[in-house]
């Protein structure tokens, strides 16, 4: 994995997204500590680089860091 230049990481406003989209991203998670999916995420922060967009937050069950990468689908 390549090192990220911290200058290239931009913090986005997760809450500017549509409410339904927010809820989907907050529900559809994977926790590496609990080894379970869809436990949920709290305290989301959205980031982007020129190559990707992702949301970091905390697992609702164990509070470990969870990351959801957002893949923009071309229509």
PyMOL Python script that loads the backbone (N, CA, C, O; Angstrom):
from pymol import cmd

cmd.read_pdbstr("""\
ATOM      1  N   UNK A   1       0.848  -1.182   0.000  1.00  0.00           N
ATOM      2  CA  UNK A   1       0.000   0.000   0.000  1.00  0.00           C
ATOM      3  C   UNK A   1       0.887   1.236   0.000  1.00  0.00           C
ATOM      4  O   UNK A   1       1.911   1.270   0.682  1.00  0.00           O
ATOM      5  N   UNK A   2       0.505   2.231  -0.747  1.00  0.00           N
ATOM      6  CA  UNK A   2       1.300   3.444  -0.829  1.00  0.00           C
ATOM      7  C   UNK A   2       0.977   4.370   0.330  1.00  0.00           C
ATOM      8  O   UNK A   2      -0.143   4.384   0.841  1.00  0.00           O
ATOM      9  N   UNK A   3       1.972   5.140   0.734  1.00  0.00           N
ATOM     10  CA  UNK A   3       1.782   6.127   1.795  1.00  0.00           C
ATOM     11  C   UNK A   3       0.945   7.288   1.271  1.00  0.00           C
ATOM     12  O   UNK A   3       1.152   7.746   0.147  1.00  0.00           O
ATOM     13  N   UNK A   4       0.015   7.759   2.067  1.00  0.00           N
ATOM     14  CA  UNK A   4      -0.774   8.927   1.687  1.00  0.00           C
ATOM     15  C   UNK A   4      -0.037  10.186   2.103  1.00  0.00           C
ATOM     16  O   UNK A   4       0.459  10.287   3.226  1.00  0.00           O
ATOM     17  N   UNK A   5       0.031  11.118   1.218  1.00  0.00           N
ATOM     18  CA  UNK A   5       0.545  12.436   1.561  1.00  0.00           C
ATOM     19  C   UNK A   5      -0.598  13.144   2.287  1.00  0.00           C
ATOM     20  O   UNK A   5      -1.647  13.395   1.693  1.00  0.00           O
ATOM     21  N   UNK A   6      -0.405  13.464   3.546  1.00  0.00           N
ATOM     22  CA  UNK A   6      -1.496  14.045   4.337  1.00  0.00           C
ATOM     23  C   UNK A   6      -2.031  15.327   3.735  1.00  0.00           C
ATOM     24  O   UNK A   6      -3.181  15.690   3.984  1.00  0.00           O
ATOM     25  N   UNK A   7      -1.209  16.033   2.934  1.00  0.00           N
ATOM     26  CA  UNK A   7      -1.678  17.247   2.286  1.00  0.00           C
ATOM     27  C   UNK A   7      -2.730  16.956   1.230  1.00  0.00           C
ATOM     28  O   UNK A   7      -3.524  17.834   0.892  1.00  0.00           O
ATOM     29  N   UNK A   8      -2.750  15.731   0.700  1.00  0.00           N
ATOM     30  CA  UNK A   8      -3.699  15.396  -0.358  1.00  0.00           C
ATOM     31  C   UNK A   8      -5.034  14.886   0.195  1.00  0.00           C
ATOM     32  O   UNK A   8      -5.985  14.717  -0.568  1.00  0.00           O
ATOM     33  N   UNK A   9      -5.122  14.640   1.505  1.00  0.00           N
ATOM     34  CA  UNK A   9      -6.356  14.168   2.121  1.00  0.00           C
ATOM     35  C   UNK A   9      -7.228  15.367   2.477  1.00  0.00           C
ATOM     36  O   UNK A   9      -6.793  16.293   3.162  1.00  0.00           O
ATOM     37  N   UNK A  10      -8.473  15.328   1.995  1.00  0.00           N
ATOM     38  CA  UNK A  10      -9.426  16.412   2.244  1.00  0.00           C
ATOM     39  C   UNK A  10     -10.570  15.857   3.091  1.00  0.00           C
ATOM     40  O   UNK A  10     -11.087  14.776   2.811  1.00  0.00           O
ATOM     41  N   UNK A  11     -10.963  16.594   4.122  1.00  0.00           N
ATOM     42  CA  UNK A  11     -12.115  16.215   4.933  1.00  0.00           C
ATOM     43  C   UNK A  11     -13.370  16.780   4.275  1.00  0.00           C
ATOM     44  O   UNK A  11     -13.439  17.969   3.960  1.00  0.00           O
ATOM     45  N   UNK A  12     -14.359  15.913   4.071  1.00  0.00           N
ATOM     46  CA  UNK A  12     -15.619  16.311   3.444  1.00  0.00           C
ATOM     47  C   UNK A  12     -16.729  16.351   4.498  1.00  0.00           C
ATOM     48  O   UNK A  12     -16.565  15.826   5.599  1.00  0.00           O
ATOM     49  N   UNK A  13     -17.846  16.970   4.157  1.00  0.00           N
ATOM     50  CA  UNK A  13     -18.999  17.047   5.060  1.00  0.00           C
ATOM     51  C   UNK A  13     -19.921  15.856   4.807  1.00  0.00           C
ATOM     52  O   UNK A  13     -20.767  15.895   3.914  1.00  0.00           O
ATOM     53  N   UNK A  14     -19.751  14.801   5.598  1.00  0.00           N
ATOM     54  CA  UNK A  14     -20.577  13.604   5.461  1.00  0.00           C
ATOM     55  C   UNK A  14     -22.059  13.942   5.555  1.00  0.00           C
ATOM     56  O   UNK A  14     -22.879  13.344   4.857  1.00  0.00           O
ATOM     57  N   UNK A  15     -22.406  14.895   6.410  1.00  0.00           N
ATOM     58  CA  UNK A  15     -23.809  15.218   6.653  1.00  0.00           C
ATOM     59  C   UNK A  15     -24.435  16.064   5.543  1.00  0.00           C
ATOM     60  O   UNK A  15     -25.624  16.378   5.595  1.00  0.00           O
ATOM     61  N   UNK A  16     -23.638  16.430   4.544  1.00  0.00           N
ATOM     62  CA  UNK A  16     -24.180  17.112   3.364  1.00  0.00           C
ATOM     63  C   UNK A  16     -24.812  16.101   2.404  1.00  0.00           C
ATOM     64  O   UNK A  16     -25.538  16.480   1.485  1.00  0.00           O
ATOM     65  N   UNK A  17     -24.533  14.820   2.622  1.00  0.00           N
ATOM     66  CA  UNK A  17     -25.136  13.769   1.796  1.00  0.00           C
ATOM     67  C   UNK A  17     -26.622  13.637   2.115  1.00  0.00           C
ATOM     68  O   UNK A  17     -27.078  14.033   3.188  1.00  0.00           O
ATOM     69  N   UNK A  18     -27.362  13.078   1.175  1.00  0.00           N
ATOM     70  CA  UNK A  18     -28.773  12.775   1.357  1.00  0.00           C
ATOM     71  C   UNK A  18     -28.940  11.900   2.609  1.00  0.00           C
ATOM     72  O   UNK A  18     -28.128  11.008   2.852  1.00  0.00           O
ATOM     73  N   UNK A  19     -29.979  12.151   3.395  1.00  0.00           N
ATOM     74  CA  UNK A  19     -30.224  11.424   4.649  1.00  0.00           C
ATOM     75  C   UNK A  19     -30.264   9.906   4.437  1.00  0.00           C
ATOM     76  O   UNK A  19     -29.695   9.156   5.229  1.00  0.00           O
ATOM     77  N   UNK A  20     -30.925   9.461   3.389  1.00  0.00           N
ATOM     78  CA  UNK A  20     -31.026   8.024   3.115  1.00  0.00           C
ATOM     79  C   UNK A  20     -29.648   7.434   2.809  1.00  0.00           C
ATOM     80  O   UNK A  20     -29.323   6.334   3.255  1.00  0.00           O
ATOM     81  N   UNK A  21     -28.846   8.173   2.046  1.00  0.00           N
ATOM     82  CA  UNK A  21     -27.494   7.727   1.718  1.00  0.00           C
ATOM     83  C   UNK A  21     -26.630   7.659   2.986  1.00  0.00           C
ATOM     84  O   UNK A  21     -25.853   6.720   3.158  1.00  0.00           O
ATOM     85  N   UNK A  22     -26.764   8.643   3.861  1.00  0.00           N
ATOM     86  CA  UNK A  22     -26.035   8.626   5.133  1.00  0.00           C
ATOM     87  C   UNK A  22     -26.367   7.357   5.911  1.00  0.00           C
ATOM     88  O   UNK A  22     -25.471   6.656   6.380  1.00  0.00           O
ATOM     89  N   UNK A  23     -27.650   7.071   6.041  1.00  0.00           N
ATOM     90  CA  UNK A  23     -28.073   5.904   6.817  1.00  0.00           C
ATOM     91  C   UNK A  23     -27.557   4.606   6.210  1.00  0.00           C
ATOM     92  O   UNK A  23     -27.171   3.691   6.939  1.00  0.00           O
ATOM     93  N   UNK A  24     -27.547   4.517   4.880  1.00  0.00           N
ATOM     94  CA  UNK A  24     -27.002   3.323   4.217  1.00  0.00           C
ATOM     95  C   UNK A  24     -25.530   3.137   4.581  1.00  0.00           C
ATOM     96  O   UNK A  24     -25.110   2.036   4.939  1.00  0.00           O
ATOM     97  N   UNK A  25     -24.749   4.216   4.487  1.00  0.00           N
ATOM     98  CA  UNK A  25     -23.319   4.123   4.799  1.00  0.00           C
ATOM     99  C   UNK A  25     -23.085   3.807   6.274  1.00  0.00           C
ATOM    100  O   UNK A  25     -22.142   3.089   6.606  1.00  0.00           O
ATOM    101  N   UNK A  26     -23.917   4.325   7.151  1.00  0.00           N
ATOM    102  CA  UNK A  26     -23.749   4.086   8.582  1.00  0.00           C
ATOM    103  C   UNK A  26     -24.154   2.668   8.982  1.00  0.00           C
ATOM    104  O   UNK A  26     -23.641   2.135   9.966  1.00  0.00           O
ATOM    105  N   UNK A  27     -25.058   2.059   8.238  1.00  0.00           N
ATOM    106  CA  UNK A  27     -25.510   0.691   8.529  1.00  0.00           C
ATOM    107  C   UNK A  27     -24.619  -0.368   7.892  1.00  0.00           C
ATOM    108  O   UNK A  27     -24.327  -1.387   8.518  1.00  0.00           O
ATOM    109  N   UNK A  28     -24.191  -0.143   6.674  1.00  0.00           N
ATOM    110  CA  UNK A  28     -23.474  -1.160   5.907  1.00  0.00           C
ATOM    111  C   UNK A  28     -21.976  -1.085   6.202  1.00  0.00           C
ATOM    112  O   UNK A  28     -21.214  -0.432   5.490  1.00  0.00           O
ATOM    113  N   UNK A  29     -21.579  -1.771   7.269  1.00  0.00           N
ATOM    114  CA  UNK A  29     -20.202  -1.692   7.755  1.00  0.00           C
ATOM    115  C   UNK A  29     -19.622  -3.080   7.948  1.00  0.00           C
ATOM    116  O   UNK A  29     -20.344  -4.076   7.920  1.00  0.00           O
ATOM    117  N   UNK A  30     -18.314  -3.137   8.144  1.00  0.00           N
ATOM    118  CA  UNK A  30     -17.622  -4.358   8.547  1.00  0.00           C
ATOM    119  C   UNK A  30     -16.666  -3.979   9.666  1.00  0.00           C
ATOM    120  O   UNK A  30     -15.879  -3.044   9.521  1.00  0.00           O
ATOM    121  N   UNK A  31     -16.727  -4.697  10.777  1.00  0.00           N
ATOM    122  CA  UNK A  31     -15.825  -4.453  11.897  1.00  0.00           C
ATOM    123  C   UNK A  31     -14.800  -5.579  11.966  1.00  0.00           C
ATOM    124  O   UNK A  31     -15.163  -6.747  12.107  1.00  0.00           O
ATOM    125  N   UNK A  32     -13.518  -5.226  11.867  1.00  0.00           N
ATOM    126  CA  UNK A  32     -12.447  -6.218  11.936  1.00  0.00           C
ATOM    127  C   UNK A  32     -12.254  -6.774  13.342  1.00  0.00           C
ATOM    128  O   UNK A  32     -11.702  -7.863  13.498  1.00  0.00           O
ATOM    129  N   UNK A  33     -12.691  -6.058  14.355  1.00  0.00           N
ATOM    130  CA  UNK A  33     -12.583  -6.550  15.731  1.00  0.00           C
ATOM    131  C   UNK A  33     -13.706  -7.542  16.050  1.00  0.00           C
ATOM    132  O   UNK A  33     -13.454  -8.630  16.567  1.00  0.00           O
ATOM    133  N   UNK A  34     -14.938  -7.157  15.738  1.00  0.00           N
ATOM    134  CA  UNK A  34     -16.094  -8.017  16.009  1.00  0.00           C
ATOM    135  C   UNK A  34     -16.219  -9.142  14.972  1.00  0.00           C
ATOM    136  O   UNK A  34     -16.865 -10.162  15.216  1.00  0.00           O
ATOM    137  N   UNK A  35     -15.583  -8.929  13.805  1.00  0.00           N
ATOM    138  CA  UNK A  35     -15.687  -9.868  12.687  1.00  0.00           C
ATOM    139  C   UNK A  35     -17.156 -10.074  12.284  1.00  0.00           C
ATOM    140  O   UNK A  35     -17.599 -11.188  12.006  1.00  0.00           O
ATOM    141  N   UNK A  36     -17.886  -8.954  12.265  1.00  0.00           N
ATOM    142  CA  UNK A  36     -19.298  -8.973  11.894  1.00  0.00           C
ATOM    143  C   UNK A  36     -19.594  -7.815  10.964  1.00  0.00           C
ATOM    144  O   UNK A  36     -18.936  -6.775  11.000  1.00  0.00           O
ATOM    145  N   UNK A  37     -20.605  -8.022  10.127  1.00  0.00           N
ATOM    146  CA  UNK A  37     -21.012  -6.958   9.224  1.00  0.00           C
ATOM    147  C   UNK A  37     -22.281  -6.288   9.709  1.00  0.00           C
ATOM    148  O   UNK A  37     -23.058  -6.853  10.478  1.00  0.00           O
ATOM    149  N   UNK A  38     -22.466  -5.066   9.234  1.00  0.00           N
ATOM    150  CA  UNK A  38     -23.691  -4.296   9.453  1.00  0.00           C
ATOM    151  C   UNK A  38     -24.034  -4.051  10.926  1.00  0.00           C
ATOM    152  O   UNK A  38     -25.207  -4.015  11.297  1.00  0.00           O
ATOM    153  N   UNK A  39     -23.006  -3.883  11.757  1.00  0.00           N
ATOM    154  CA  UNK A  39     -23.245  -3.519  13.160  1.00  0.00           C
ATOM    155  C   UNK A  39     -23.557  -2.039  13.290  1.00  0.00           C
ATOM    156  O   UNK A  39     -24.243  -1.612  14.219  1.00  0.00           O
ATOM    157  N   UNK A  40     -23.044  -1.266  12.346  1.00  0.00           N
ATOM    158  CA  UNK A  40     -23.288   0.171  12.351  1.00  0.00           C
ATOM    159  C   UNK A  40     -22.041   0.951  12.708  1.00  0.00           C
ATOM    160  O   UNK A  40     -21.079   0.416  13.259  1.00  0.00           O
ATOM    161  N   UNK A  41     -22.085   2.252  12.371  1.00  0.00           N
ATOM    162  CA  UNK A  41     -20.976   3.165  12.595  1.00  0.00           C
ATOM    163  C   UNK A  41     -21.493   4.412  13.293  1.00  0.00           C
ATOM    164  O   UNK A  41     -22.595   4.885  13.013  1.00  0.00           O
ATOM    165  N   UNK A  42     -20.680   4.940  14.208  1.00  0.00           N
ATOM    166  CA  UNK A  42     -20.997   6.218  14.850  1.00  0.00           C
ATOM    167  C   UNK A  42     -19.806   7.158  14.644  1.00  0.00           C
ATOM    168  O   UNK A  42     -18.696   6.715  14.349  1.00  0.00           O
ATOM    169  N   UNK A  43     -20.050   8.436  14.802  1.00  0.00           N
ATOM    170  CA  UNK A  43     -19.021   9.475  14.658  1.00  0.00           C
ATOM    171  C   UNK A  43     -18.318   9.439  13.296  1.00  0.00           C
ATOM    172  O   UNK A  43     -17.089   9.415  13.232  1.00  0.00           O
ATOM    173  N   UNK A  44     -19.096   9.436  12.213  1.00  0.00           N
ATOM    174  CA  UNK A  44     -18.476   9.342  10.884  1.00  0.00           C
ATOM    175  C   UNK A  44     -17.757  10.617  10.454  1.00  0.00           C
ATOM    176  O   UNK A  44     -18.221  11.727  10.714  1.00  0.00           O
ATOM    177  N   UNK A  45     -16.622  10.436   9.796  1.00  0.00           N
ATOM    178  CA  UNK A  45     -15.884  11.530   9.166  1.00  0.00           C
ATOM    179  C   UNK A  45     -15.546  11.065   7.760  1.00  0.00           C
ATOM    180  O   UNK A  45     -14.999   9.979   7.571  1.00  0.00           O
ATOM    181  N   UNK A  46     -15.874  11.890   6.777  1.00  0.00           N
ATOM    182  CA  UNK A  46     -15.645  11.531   5.383  1.00  0.00           C
ATOM    183  C   UNK A  46     -14.373  12.206   4.879  1.00  0.00           C
ATOM    184  O   UNK A  46     -14.138  13.388   5.132  1.00  0.00           O
ATOM    185  N   UNK A  47     -13.563  11.439   4.164  1.00  0.00           N
ATOM    186  CA  UNK A  47     -12.298  11.934   3.619  1.00  0.00           C
ATOM    187  C   UNK A  47     -12.235  11.617   2.130  1.00  0.00           C
ATOM    188  O   UNK A  47     -12.927  10.725   1.638  1.00  0.00           O
ATOM    189  N   UNK A  48     -11.389  12.369   1.421  1.00  0.00           N
ATOM    190  CA  UNK A  48     -11.137  12.049   0.022  1.00  0.00           C
ATOM    191  C   UNK A  48      -9.704  12.383  -0.342  1.00  0.00           C
ATOM    192  O   UNK A  48      -9.057  13.233   0.269  1.00  0.00           O
ATOM    193  N   UNK A  49      -9.238  11.687  -1.351  1.00  0.00           N
ATOM    194  CA  UNK A  49      -7.980  11.979  -2.036  1.00  0.00           C
ATOM    195  C   UNK A  49      -8.351  11.993  -3.517  1.00  0.00           C
ATOM    196  O   UNK A  49      -9.489  11.679  -3.865  1.00  0.00           O
ATOM    197  N   UNK A  50      -7.440  12.340  -4.368  1.00  0.00           N
ATOM    198  CA  UNK A  50      -7.776  12.302  -5.798  1.00  0.00           C
ATOM    199  C   UNK A  50      -8.208  10.906  -6.277  1.00  0.00           C
ATOM    200  O   UNK A  50      -8.905  10.788  -7.284  1.00  0.00           O
ATOM    201  N   UNK A  51      -7.796   9.851  -5.558  1.00  0.00           N
ATOM    202  CA  UNK A  51      -8.076   8.484  -6.000  1.00  0.00           C
ATOM    203  C   UNK A  51      -9.232   7.785  -5.302  1.00  0.00           C
ATOM    204  O   UNK A  51      -9.767   6.813  -5.836  1.00  0.00           O
ATOM    205  N   UNK A  52      -9.634   8.255  -4.120  1.00  0.00           N
ATOM    206  CA  UNK A  52     -10.679   7.528  -3.393  1.00  0.00           C
ATOM    207  C   UNK A  52     -11.406   8.416  -2.397  1.00  0.00           C
ATOM    208  O   UNK A  52     -10.942   9.498  -2.039  1.00  0.00           O
ATOM    209  N   UNK A  53     -12.575   7.919  -1.955  1.00  0.00           N
ATOM    210  CA  UNK A  53     -13.384   8.578  -0.928  1.00  0.00           C
ATOM    211  C   UNK A  53     -13.720   7.502   0.099  1.00  0.00           C
ATOM    212  O   UNK A  53     -14.067   6.380  -0.270  1.00  0.00           O
ATOM    213  N   UNK A  54     -13.618   7.837   1.389  1.00  0.00           N
ATOM    214  CA  UNK A  54     -13.942   6.866   2.412  1.00  0.00           C
ATOM    215  C   UNK A  54     -14.487   7.561   3.652  1.00  0.00           C
ATOM    216  O   UNK A  54     -14.315   8.764   3.849  1.00  0.00           O
ATOM    217  N   UNK A  55     -15.157   6.748   4.489  1.00  0.00           N
ATOM    218  CA  UNK A  55     -15.732   7.234   5.742  1.00  0.00           C
ATOM    219  C   UNK A  55     -15.084   6.441   6.867  1.00  0.00           C
ATOM    220  O   UNK A  55     -15.038   5.212   6.826  1.00  0.00           O
ATOM    221  N   UNK A  56     -14.587   7.149   7.870  1.00  0.00           N
ATOM    222  CA  UNK A  56     -14.044   6.513   9.068  1.00  0.00           C
ATOM    223  C   UNK A  56     -14.970   6.825  10.222  1.00  0.00           C
ATOM    224  O   UNK A  56     -15.479   7.939  10.351  1.00  0.00           O
ATOM    225  N   UNK A  57     -15.179   5.832  11.055  1.00  0.00           N
ATOM    226  CA  UNK A  57     -16.006   6.026  12.234  1.00  0.00           C
ATOM    227  C   UNK A  57     -15.687   4.959  13.261  1.00  0.00           C
ATOM    228  O   UNK A  57     -14.632   4.327  13.211  1.00  0.00           O
ATOM    229  N   UNK A  58     -16.609   4.763  14.197  1.00  0.00           N
ATOM    230  CA  UNK A  58     -16.430   3.783  15.263  1.00  0.00           C
ATOM    231  C   UNK A  58     -17.542   2.751  15.189  1.00  0.00           C
ATOM    232  O   UNK A  58     -18.699   3.085  14.933  1.00  0.00           O
ATOM    233  N   UNK A  59     -17.183   1.494  15.414  1.00  0.00           N
ATOM    234  CA  UNK A  59     -18.164   0.413  15.464  1.00  0.00           C
ATOM    235  C   UNK A  59     -19.146   0.694  16.596  1.00  0.00           C
ATOM    236  O   UNK A  59     -18.738   1.053  17.701  1.00  0.00           O
ATOM    237  N   UNK A  60     -20.425   0.532  16.326  1.00  0.00           N
ATOM    238  CA  UNK A  60     -21.453   0.771  17.336  1.00  0.00           C
ATOM    239  C   UNK A  60     -21.327  -0.230  18.489  1.00  0.00           C
ATOM    240  O   UNK A  60     -21.641   0.098  19.633  1.00  0.00           O
ATOM    241  N   UNK A  61     -20.866  -1.451  18.189  1.00  0.00           N
ATOM    242  CA  UNK A  61     -20.785  -2.494  19.207  1.00  0.00           C
ATOM    243  C   UNK A  61     -19.534  -2.373  20.087  1.00  0.00           C
ATOM    244  O   UNK A  61     -19.632  -2.443  21.312  1.00  0.00           O
ATOM    245  N   UNK A  62     -18.337  -2.188  19.456  1.00  0.00           N
ATOM    246  CA  UNK A  62     -17.096  -2.242  20.236  1.00  0.00           C
ATOM    247  C   UNK A  62     -16.277  -0.950  20.210  1.00  0.00           C
ATOM    248  O   UNK A  62     -15.262  -0.851  20.899  1.00  0.00           O
ATOM    249  N   UNK A  63     -16.706   0.036  19.427  1.00  0.00           N
ATOM    250  CA  UNK A  63     -16.047   1.344  19.287  1.00  0.00           C
ATOM    251  C   UNK A  63     -14.694   1.296  18.573  1.00  0.00           C
ATOM    252  O   UNK A  63     -13.970   2.291  18.578  1.00  0.00           O
ATOM    253  N   UNK A  64     -14.339   0.164  17.960  1.00  0.00           N
ATOM    254  CA  UNK A  64     -13.116   0.108  17.152  1.00  0.00           C
ATOM    255  C   UNK A  64     -13.311   0.915  15.884  1.00  0.00           C
ATOM    256  O   UNK A  64     -14.438   1.146  15.445  1.00  0.00           O
ATOM    257  N   UNK A  65     -12.195   1.343  15.297  1.00  0.00           N
ATOM    258  CA  UNK A  65     -12.254   2.117  14.054  1.00  0.00           C
ATOM    259  C   UNK A  65     -12.750   1.232  12.911  1.00  0.00           C
ATOM    260  O   UNK A  65     -12.264   0.118  12.712  1.00  0.00           O
ATOM    261  N   UNK A  66     -13.722   1.747  12.170  1.00  0.00           N
ATOM    262  CA  UNK A  66     -14.211   1.076  10.964  1.00  0.00           C
ATOM    263  C   UNK A  66     -14.091   2.051   9.797  1.00  0.00           C
ATOM    264  O   UNK A  66     -14.242   3.263   9.954  1.00  0.00           O
ATOM    265  N   UNK A  67     -13.816   1.489   8.631  1.00  0.00           N
ATOM    266  CA  UNK A  67     -13.656   2.295   7.420  1.00  0.00           C
ATOM    267  C   UNK A  67     -14.547   1.722   6.336  1.00  0.00           C
ATOM    268  O   UNK A  67     -14.546   0.517   6.087  1.00  0.00           O
ATOM    269  N   UNK A  68     -15.302   2.588   5.699  1.00  0.00           N
ATOM    270  CA  UNK A  68     -16.114   2.205   4.547  1.00  0.00           C
ATOM    271  C   UNK A  68     -15.632   3.003   3.352  1.00  0.00           C
ATOM    272  O   UNK A  68     -15.698   4.232   3.344  1.00  0.00           O
ATOM    273  N   UNK A  69     -15.147   2.294   2.343  1.00  0.00           N
ATOM    274  CA  UNK A  69     -14.698   2.969   1.130  1.00  0.00           C
ATOM    275  C   UNK A  69     -15.900   3.155   0.209  1.00  0.00           C
ATOM    276  O   UNK A  69     -16.701   2.237   0.031  1.00  0.00           O
ATOM    277  N   UNK A  70     -16.020   4.325  -0.364  1.00  0.00           N
ATOM    278  CA  UNK A  70     -17.140   4.641  -1.240  1.00  0.00           C
ATOM    279  C   UNK A  70     -16.685   4.498  -2.687  1.00  0.00           C
ATOM    280  O   UNK A  70     -15.725   5.133  -3.125  1.00  0.00           O
ATOM    281  N   UNK A  71     -17.398   3.651  -3.411  1.00  0.00           N
ATOM    282  CA  UNK A  71     -17.097   3.449  -4.819  1.00  0.00           C
ATOM    283  C   UNK A  71     -18.183   4.129  -5.626  1.00  0.00           C
ATOM    284  O   UNK A  71     -19.349   3.740  -5.566  1.00  0.00           O
ATOM    285  N   UNK A  72     -17.798   5.144  -6.381  1.00  0.00           N
ATOM    286  CA  UNK A  72     -18.751   5.851  -7.236  1.00  0.00           C
ATOM    287  C   UNK A  72     -19.009   5.024  -8.477  1.00  0.00           C
ATOM    288  O   UNK A  72     -18.080   4.703  -9.218  1.00  0.00           O
ATOM    289  N   UNK A  73     -20.257   4.680  -8.705  1.00  0.00           N
ATOM    290  CA  UNK A  73     -20.616   3.894  -9.878  1.00  0.00           C
ATOM    291  C   UNK A  73     -20.893   4.808 -11.041  1.00  0.00           C
ATOM    292  O   UNK A  73     -21.573   5.827 -10.914  1.00  0.00           O
ATOM    293  N   UNK A  74     -20.349   4.423 -12.185  1.00  0.00           N
ATOM    294  CA  UNK A  74     -20.617   5.201 -13.405  1.00  0.00           C
ATOM    295  C   UNK A  74     -21.947   4.767 -13.971  1.00  0.00           C
ATOM    296  O   UNK A  74     -22.257   3.576 -14.009  1.00  0.00           O
ATOM    297  N   UNK A  75     -22.734   5.730 -14.411  1.00  0.00           N
ATOM    298  CA  UNK A  75     -24.064   5.408 -14.951  1.00  0.00           C
ATOM    299  C   UNK A  75     -24.043   5.376 -16.443  1.00  0.00           C
ATOM    300  O   UNK A  75     -25.072   5.122 -17.069  1.00  0.00           O
TER     301      UNK A  75
END
""", "prot")
cmd.dss("prot")
cmd.show_as("cartoon", "prot")
cmd.util.cbc("prot")
cmd.orient("prot")
